[in-house]
Amino acid sequence: METQAAQKRASRIPLPFKLLFRDPLAGAAAVFLIIVTACAIIAPMLIGHLAEAPNFRARNMAPFSLEQGFAYILGADTLGRSLLARLAVGARNTLGIAAIAVMCSLLIGGTLGLIAGYSRGWLGNAIMRATDIVMSFPSLLLALIVLFSLGPSIPNLILVLAITRVPIYLRTTRAEVLEVRERMFVSAATALGASDLRLIFSHIAPMVLPTVLTIGAIDFATVVLAESSLSFLGLGIQAPAFTWGSMVATGRGYLANAWWVAFWPGLAILLTTLSLNILSSWWRTYADPHQRWRLELGKKERK
Amino acid sequence: MFAYVFRRSIQSLIAVAGLLVLVFFLSRLTGDPAYLYLPLDSTPAQRDAFNELNGFNDPIYIQFGRYLLDLVQLDFGTALSRNRPAMEVTLQAFPETLKLAAIAMTLAIVMAIVVGSLAAARPNGFFDRIATTASLAGASAPDFWVAIVAILVFSVSLGLLPTSGTGTALHWIMPIGVLMLRPFGLLTQVVRGSMMGVLTSAYVKTARAKGVSGQKIVFVHALRNAMLPVVTVAGDLAATLVNGAVVIETIFGWPGIGKLMIDAILRRDFALIQSTVLVTAVAIFILNIVIDLIYAALDPRIRHQAA
């Protein structure tokens, strides 16, 4: 009885999480991402007002000093605005924009991929040639041209980020559909008289979804970097709104006398994308049956 | 093999043509160039005369037709912001970017092969952990921030390297170092992953059983097969490298095509936007053909499949 109860208790923690925290690097990355996400959601409500409030006694205040309270631990910019508060608000904007952009490109790319994979005619071909155009050219330049012609605003920024990432979802979905389409259950559904739409959305789409979601998670870091670059070049988010990327751009002007204004937001970008990449690399090892034993083995050796 | 390359080339050429059309119409949407080229107190009549002179008053399909006609005659228009032929300005800047990108890419590939292979030789070993973390950091780092921090450390604090511009060999160090960071990170991941796959294959086990030394297995037997995905990814990275070049050239004041493009977009210099896009797209197109040929040379299956 007791051993059964103990086994039950042990198995309550799902295997991926147990393995995750056995790998110190992946565990740290997961914890960091949870903290950043929590900060992005909660912190703007608590100290958000400090992000906009000039405090002239804290102008260009150096970091690691508690003179003005804990909110100024990372220093302040030329107007004396708390960098910690600005980082928190920047986190909300950066992660929010990237999340919406990833969801948009996932939806658009997934739907187009389903169509391109399912239709054998000109439509599928036309979609593939259109993605070739988007893929054959540096995404940043395409985004710059589009943003400059449509005008920089948050919806346009999201649109541009989504469009440049669409080909990845589209191609993966199409490849998966081409394979799934040949399976027995699809033929069975066709024989039973299911319509094209029903076949695509209730039979094929659920099979493809997990792969596309995994790519979305991996792609999130790339989108964060792309948004930061655009905002850094001045065609992304526009003042008074700001993201980590535009914070680096602002701080660039004060590099010689206040390095911390540009340093912290860049470090935040680096740590966030690094954590995302560590986690996705860990996930790839975990999801690969040929490699997973490396994660399971590590524990016993250390014990 | 040539049929295969030919088919791929036709596909890419269609993509390049589509891109040029797209860029032509998008750039016309950016607004009225007269406001940027004439003084602020210019009258509507003067702006109208400016647009008339440059043909911006015609309907857009006439402008597009004229663009195509000029393109056939290899006339790429005048760069308004510099008052010189657009193609001349572009071709002057292009080699600067090409040199930068070629050096950065070569260094990145060589380093990625050595580091990635050594990491894969002993997975989860000490070197592997360091190499994996370093390559992930390279792939995750925002290049504009790394550039700024590098300027802060090496130029402002230590005074070792010049902050921007060209001239001496010292000017090359920071732009190349920052530009190669991302390709190096991504390629090391790819080399390590594909090497790990190859090293568990049967023919490697056979070689090991026959007593071939570890280093010889990795660098002679396995590397050739492990290189296939590396070639593909290295080709895909070319477009990414131009992204990086735009940012790096802006920060380090490098007179390359990336900086030229940004300036052209910001100054609504339509002819210059189009010629820079054309040159970049054609360069990437040629590179893709070269990659296809290398791929066919490395992998006999592709050679025979298409022949």
Interface residues (C-beta under 8 A of the other chain):
Chain A: L25 R129 A130 D132 I133 M135 S136 F137 P138 S139 L140 L141 L144 I145 V146 F148 S149 L150 A221 L225 S228 S229 F232 L233 G245 V248 A249 G251 R252 L255 A256 W259 A262 F263 P265 G266 L267 I269 L270 T273 L274 L276 N277 I278 S281 H290 Q291 R294 G298
Chain B: Q11 S12 I14 A15 V16 G18 L19 L22 V23 L26 S27 R28 L29 T30 P123 N124 R129 T132 T133 L136 A137 A139 S140 A141 P142 D143 F144 W145 V146 I148 V149 I151 L152 V156 Q189 M196 G197 T200 A239 T240 V242 N243 V246 V247 T250 M261 I262 I265 L266 I273 V277 T280 A281 I284 F285 N288
